[in-house]
Amino acid sequence: MTEKIQASVIVAFYNKIELLKIVLSALNNQYDGSFNVVIADDGSRSDVVNEISSLKTSYKFELIHLWQADNGFRKNKILNQAVLHSNEYLIFTDGDCIPQRNFVLDHLINAQEGYCLNGRRADLSETVSKKINLEKPETFFKRHIKEILIEYMFGRGKNIEKGFRINISKISDYLNRKEKGIVGCNFSLFRNDILKINGFDERYEAAGTGEDSDVEFRLRLAGVRIKNIFFKANQIHIYHKELPRSPDNDNLFSAVKESEKSYTPFGIKRQED
């Protein structure tokens, strides 16, 4: 990374304004002048839109809000708009994932052209999730670790180990040695690298696959390598019931893999025309 890199943290969002405020607070408390925040809003209500507008001067960073009409799940479409309005380096997250203290820093210090950084999240239990608020959310995992671990021992919460930040190179390299697929809530890359594949394929209109697996597959075809940064760039995921997955997504992804084409004609370029 060089000091000249300017990033955009792209937050995929829909209606959950109180959680969004917590995400923005966590980012504000780690702001160092290196990033702005782009809210990729897939059709939130008008009252939520108005509230976001009132928040724009509340933070140290520039806050950009992009909105599209609510016509079903069209996350990929609004993410493509966010790419067009972003800085040279893109960090993707979701509006229910709270970035911990070094989230942005870890993405930026590991940034490399031709690489997509692959992070993870710690999934909190329902009980612990209810305790998070605007009070230093970027240190929530560290401050509540005892309770988080007790819940985990009783089968509540998942992937809790991913909440620990390990900054010892040899240990980090060992823990990141295996290839793993990217997840849509925690990955980053240079803007030019995602433009190589024309961004997100907007034909995916349900959660899962299209926002990460499809992107990863086409990035690899385009020569972009995947680099794990597990146990860094930590984030915690607020509990909620999983969104339904659609077999249409799987069928479309199968067709994409058969075509072996990295560039989708159903992405950013179509929006610019």
NORNOR-V567351 format. One record per run of one state. SS is the DSSP state (2 for helix, 1 for strand, 0 for the rest). FROM is the first residue (numbers start at 1). LEN is the number of residues. If there is no record, write none. Layout:
# NORNOR-V567351
SS;FROM;LEN
SS;FROM;LEN
This chain:
# NORNOR-V567351
0;1;6
1;7;7
0;14;3
2;17;12
0;29;6
1;35;7
0;42;4
2;46;10
0;56;7
1;63;5
0;68;7
2;75;10
0;85;4
1;89;6
0;95;2
1;97;3
0;100;3
2;103;7
0;110;5
1;115;4
0;119;3
1;122;2
0;124;2
2;126;4
0;130;7
2;137;7
0;144;1
2;145;9
0;154;4
1;158;1
0;159;1
2;160;4
0;164;5
2;169;7
0;176;11
1;187;4
2;191;5
0;196;11
1;207;1
0;208;5
2;213;9
0;222;3
1;225;4
0;229;6
1;235;3
0;238;7
1;245;1
0;246;1
2;247;13
0;260;8
2;268;5
0;273;1
